[in-house]
């Protein structure tokens, strides 16, 4: 049975998860499984459970792909994933196919590109990009790859995949399909007694379908973070409304809601829609920060998102001069950004004795770009932030 828990605060969701886990008896050497989106989230969940229960022993926090892979090995031990379909190996295999001068390498328009660009290094970079595309397709479009393997599709991409699949063993698309079929008839003792999924804000549709199939066999508690308690699918950003109006389309019945949700929340809204279509029980754990007495700008922003209010249509509200809940720093480059971040975190920790470094999350769209600057700034200045 599937039980969905929606909430806008991870702490409240973790409280609910801890309460549910406390009601599930297990042996001393029986692990509890909490599926998380990242290793950092798994560490945070383990620490949170330890604070709430006094101890967190035998808590496994696998990623979704790792859990599905272990289930596949348990139910079908003879069908092992072939490493030749890993992204790195796939790139070299594609490079070999492109340089073979046969098969797909003779099919237009790929053959035209290879003749026009004879540099082997360019072919290698092209092969790596193709490997990345096939790797994503194995996760998000396994049905398309399996269709190509069955002989359908005349494009060179389909021909290339058939050549790659014919030279290897089992890949993730085949394993996911086999696992989905095996879950319907698997013996109960081969399945985990229950499952907790925590903090997943997106999931490939094929993997979501497998978890839904698993919920038909065992209790699955799914704790989903979402910034809004209202239905926020189908919102249009102001720029999208302007484009529709420019094309002569009617925008009278189209809603903006909150501009941030409309412009940045499409993926999250589609995931919430997909979850809401699944049969099961639903619980809500929403907390409006403005109802707890907070009046700062961040609380108002979170409250507007939670209740799907458009702040651009509401009367302007003054911001207190000492309100530093939302800040924007203009910096000359990545190094200066990290220096400002360090000084700001140092100031926060000095002014708030109850705040710990483990309570801080630093987010960036490209961590590799900032890694050398983080090591230089935080490492050279020492202290608990190093």
CORJOZI-V111314 format. One record per backbone hydrogen bond with DSSP energy under -0.5 kcal/mol. CO is the residue of the C=O (numbers start at 1). NH is the residue of the N-H. If there is no record, write none. Layout:
CO:NH
CO:NH
//
This chain:
1:220
2:281
3:222
4:283
5:224
6:285
7:226
9:13
10:14
11:15
12:16
13:17
14:18
15:19
16:20
17:21
18:22
19:23
20:23
21:24
23:25
27:30
29:31
32:34
32:60
33:196
35:198
38:42
39:43
40:44
41:45
42:46
43:47
44:48
45:49
46:50
47:51
48:52
49:53
50:54
58:32
58:60
60:34
62:36
63:67
64:68
65:69
66:70
67:71
68:72
69:73
70:74
71:75
72:76
76:79
78:80
80:170
81:83
82:85
83:86
86:90
87:91
88:92
89:93
90:94
91:95
92:96
93:97
94:98
95:99
97:100
102:105
103:106
104:107
107:110
107:111
109:113
110:114
111:115
112:116
113:117
119:123
120:124
121:125
122:126
123:127
124:128
125:129
126:130
127:131
128:132
129:133
130:134
131:135
132:136
133:137
134:138
135:139
136:139
136:140
137:141
141:144
141:145
142:146
143:147
144:148
145:149
146:150
147:152
148:151
155:159
156:160
157:161
158:162
159:163
160:164
161:165
162:166
163:167
164:167
164:168
165:168
170:82
171:175
172:176
173:177
174:178
175:179
176:180
177:181
178:182
179:183
181:184
182:185
182:186
187:190
188:191
193:219
195:221
196:35
197:223
198:37
199:201
204:208
205:209
206:210
207:211
208:212
209:213
210:214
211:215
212:216
213:216
214:217
214:218
219:195
220:3
220:222
221:197
221:223
222:5
222:224
223:199
223:225
224:7
230:232
232:235
237:241
238:242
239:243
240:244
241:245
242:246
243:247
244:249
245:248
251:254
255:236
258:262
259:263
260:264
261:265
265:269
266:270
267:271
268:272
269:273
270:274
271:275
272:276
273:277
275:278
281:4
283:6
287:289
288:291
289:292
289:294
290:293
296:300
297:301
298:302
299:303
300:304
301:305
302:306
303:307
304:309
305:308
306:229
306:230
309:311
310:313
311:314
318:320
320:323
322:324
329:331
333:337
334:338
335:339
336:340
337:341
338:342
339:343
340:344
341:345
342:346
343:347
344:348
345:349
346:350
347:351
348:352
352:355
356:359
357:360
361:363
366:369
366:370
367:371
368:372
370:374
371:375
372:376
373:377
374:378
374:379
375:379
376:380
377:381
378:382
383:386
//
